[in-house]
Every structure is written in structure tokens, then in C-alpha cells.
Amino acid sequence: MIKLDRKLKKLETSVIHMGEQVIEQHRRCAQVLTNYDDTLAQQIVDNDEIINNYEVNINDQAIADIVLLRPVATDLRRVLVAIKIASDLERIGDYAKGLANYILKNENEEEYHSLLNHAVIMENKLIQILQDVMKCYKDKDAQCAYEIPKQDEELNKLLREFRHKLVAEKNPNLRHVFYLSNLFRNIERAGDHSVNICEHIVYLCKGIQYDFDKVSQ
């Protein structure tokens, strides 16, 4: 059905645009973590509503497509995967907002700026993962999706290195240790949601439920 395919392409384009917005949010986070720009940090917080609206609009569009066009088989998977990916992207966007809020609350704590340099490295790795994930989705490339969890493991390795640095700090401020731990954990979780999207892409392309966590065990 030409009309159905046109509607599904429009839905998938909305998801791709949402992904671009989320990636841009994390690019801004990398800038904020480097320059401690509170104006840009506030912009990230404010722009989170744009991400949320994307998810709402995608869900509404998907529901309308199901009700009015009654897709089946592969076409139905395209709709369901769009909903799932939008949900994961929304969470990844939330983590950008959390990073920005951390900077707004702690921008004057210069003794922790060296540790935030590690966060910039992690953010840049996350941005690369997100770019690759969205390309996999755009190209409907399952083989590409199988490879991305290896990058997520690199992100997890960076988190472990950070924890070792944090433990090595002399006379650490416990409040900042708590906040920094959460900040880095947020980046890790964003990577986990990227892996979720890879699972959705495999389902879209092959019609199978694939769990990367179980495979890696």
C-alpha cells in the first residue's frame, strides 16, 4: 500500500529527527562540561521539552497509523519499533538534562573540573554511539546494530576508570562524590538505552527478540 508506506516513512523520519535533537543535546553537554557555560546548560534544560514533545507526537502518529491503516507483519514492526525507539531517545534526552542541571548547581566547584574532563571523554564516546545507532536505524542495518554494544562496553570501561579516580581523591567532598557518581552513571545509562535501540533495530530487520545482555553473559 503506497499510502501506508508513505505514512510509515513519515513516522520513521520523525524518529530520526528526534534522534538528531537528542544528539545535539549531548553535543551541548560536552561543550558545557568543557566550558562550564551556565547559559548553554540552561538551554539544554529548556530544550528537553522539545524532546518530550517529539515522543508524544510520534506515539500519537503511531497510534493513528495502527488504527486507520491496520499494518501487519513487517509494517506493524515498523510502527512498534518507532514507539520503542522514541521512548529510549526520550530517556537519553533526560540524561542530557541531568548533566546540565549538575553544571548549573556545581559550576563554581573548580576542584572537580579535572574529573569533569573525564565526563567530556565519555560524552564524546556516547555521541559517537548515538550517531551510529541512528544511522543503523535509518539504513535498517541489523549487522551494524550487532556491532554497537562493543562501543557501549568501551563506555562502561571509561566509567570504571572514573570510579578508580574518584576513590583516589584525597579528602573528597562526599556531596560532590555523590553528584559526580550520578552524573557518570547517567552517561552509562544513556549508553544502555542506545543498546536497547540496537535490539529494536534487530527486531525491525529480522523479526526476532534479541537481548544483548544475555548474549554477553
C-alpha positions in Angstrom: 0.0 0.0 0.0 1.5 3.3 -1.2 -0.3 5.3 1.5 0.8 3.0 4.3 4.5 3.1 3.2 4.3 6.9 2.9 2.9 7.2 6.4 5.5 4.8 7.9 8.3 6.7 6.2 7.0 9.9 7.8 6.9 8.2 11.2 10.4 6.9 10.9 11.6 10.4 9.7 10.1 11.8 12.9 12.1 9.3 15.0 15.3 10.2 13.0 14.7 13.9 13.7 14.1 13.2 17.4 17.5 11.3 17.4 19.2 14.3 15.9 17.8 16.6 18.6 19.0 14.2 21.3 22.4 14.0 19.8 22.6 17.8 19.6 21.6 18.0 23.3 24.5 15.8 24.2 26.9 17.8 22.0 25.9 20.8 24.0 26.6 18.8 27.2 30.1 18.1 26.0 30.5 21.9 25.5 29.1 22.7 28.9 31.3 20.2 30.6 34.3 21.8 28.9 33.5 25.5 29.3 31.1 25.5 32.3 28.7 27.6 30.3 25.6 28.1 32.5 23.7 29.8 29.7 24.1 26.8 27.4 23.4 24.5 30.3 20.0 26.2 30.9 19.3 26.0 27.2 19.8 22.2 27.4 17.3 22.0 30.3 14.8 24.2 28.4 15.1 22.2 25.2 14.3 18.9 27.0 10.6 19.8 26.4 11.2 19.6 22.7 12.4 16.0 23.1 9.4 15.2 25.2 7.1 16.6 22.6 8.7 14.5 19.9 7.9 11.4 21.8 4.3 12.4 22.3 3.8 13.3 18.6 5.5 10.0 17.5 3.2 8.0 19.8 0.1 9.8 18.5 1.2 9.3 14.9 1.9 5.6 15.5 -1.5 5.0 17.2 -3.2 6.7 14.3 -1.4 4.6 11.8 -2.3 1.4 13.6 -6.0 2.4 14.0 -6.5 3.8 10.5 -4.1 1.8 8.3 -4.0 -1.5 10.2 -0.5 -2.5 9.4 0.6 -6.2 9.7 3.8 -8.2 9.8 6.8 -6.0 8.8 4.8 -2.8 8.6 3.5 -3.3 12.1 7.0 -3.9 13.4 8.0 -0.5 11.9 5.3 1.2 13.9 6.1 -0.7 17.2 9.8 -0.1 16.8 9.3 3.6 16.2 7.4 3.8 19.5 10.1 1.9 21.4 13.0 3.9 20.0 11.2 7.2 20.8 10.9 6.0 24.4 14.6 5.2 24.6 15.5 8.5 23.0 13.4 10.4 25.5 15.3 8.8 28.3 18.6 9.6 26.7 17.5 13.2 26.4 16.6 13.2 30.1 20.2 12.3 30.9 21.4 15.3 29.0 19.1 17.4 31.1 20.5 15.8 34.2 24.1 16.6 33.2 23.1 20.2 32.5 21.4 20.5 35.9 24.6 19.2 37.6 26.7 22.0 36.0 24.1 24.7 37.0 24.3 23.5 40.6 28.1 23.0 40.8 29.8 25.2 38.2 31.9 27.0 40.8 33.4 23.8 42.3 36.7 24.2 40.5 38.4 21.3 42.4 36.2 18.9 40.5 36.8 20.3 37.0 39.6 17.8 36.3 37.2 14.9 36.9 34.6 16.5 34.6 37.3 16.3 31.8 36.7 12.5 32.1 33.0 13.2 31.6 33.7 15.0 28.3 35.5 11.9 27.0 32.5 9.8 28.0 30.1 12.2 26.4 32.0 12.2 23.1 32.0 8.4 23.1 28.3 8.4 23.8 27.7 10.9 20.9 29.5 8.6 18.5 27.4 5.7 19.7 24.2 7.6 19.2 25.3 8.7 15.7 26.0 5.1 14.7 22.8 3.9 16.3 20.6 6.3 14.3 22.5 5.5 11.1 21.7 1.8 11.7 18.0 2.7 12.2 17.9 4.9 9.1 19.6 2.2 7.0 17.7 -0.6 8.6 21.1 -2.3 9.1 20.9 -5.2 11.6 24.6 -6.1 11.2 25.5 -2.5 12.2 23.3 -2.9 15.3 25.1 -6.0 16.3 28.4 -4.2 16.5 27.4 -1.1 18.6 27.3 -2.9 22.0 31.1 -3.2 21.7 31.3 0.6 21.8 29.0 0.6 24.8 31.4 -1.7 26.6 34.1 0.9 25.9 31.9 3.5 27.6 31.5 1.2 30.6 35.3 0.8 30.8 35.6 4.6 31.0 33.1 4.7 33.9 35.2 2.1 35.8 38.3 4.2 35.2 36.5 7.3 36.6 35.4 5.4 39.7 39.0 4.5 40.4 40.0 8.2 40.1 37.2 9.2 42.4 38.3 6.7 45.0 41.8 8.0 44.7 40.8 11.6 45.5 42.2 12.9 48.8 39.6 14.3 51.3 36.7 14.1 48.8 33.6 16.2 49.4 31.0 13.5 49.8 28.2 15.6 48.4 30.2 16.0 45.2 31.2 12.4 45.1 27.5 11.5 45.1 26.6 14.0 42.4 29.6 13.0 40.2 28.8 9.3 40.6 25.2 10.0 39.4 26.5 12.2 36.6 28.7 9.5 35.2 26.1 6.8 35.8 23.7 8.9 33.7 26.1 8.7 30.8 26.4 5.0 31.2 22.6 4.6 31.3 22.3 6.6 28.1 24.6 4.1 26.5 22.4 1.2 27.8 19.4 2.8 26.2 21.4 3.0 22.9 21.9 -0.8 23.2 18.2 -1.1 23.7 17.7 0.7 20.4 20.0 -1.8 18.7 17.8 -4.6 20.0 14.8 -2.8 18.5 16.6 -2.5 15.1 17.4 -6.2 15.1 13.7 -6.9 15.8 12.7 -4.5 13.0 15.0 -6.1 10.4 14.8 -9.8 11.4 11.6 -10.1 13.5 13.4 -11.7 16.4 13.7 -10.5 20.0 17.5 -10.1 20.7 18.9 -9.5 24.2 22.5 -8.3 24.1 22.8 -8.7 27.9 22.1 -12.4 27.7 24.4 -12.8 24.7 27.3 -11.1 26.5 27.0 -13.3 29.6 
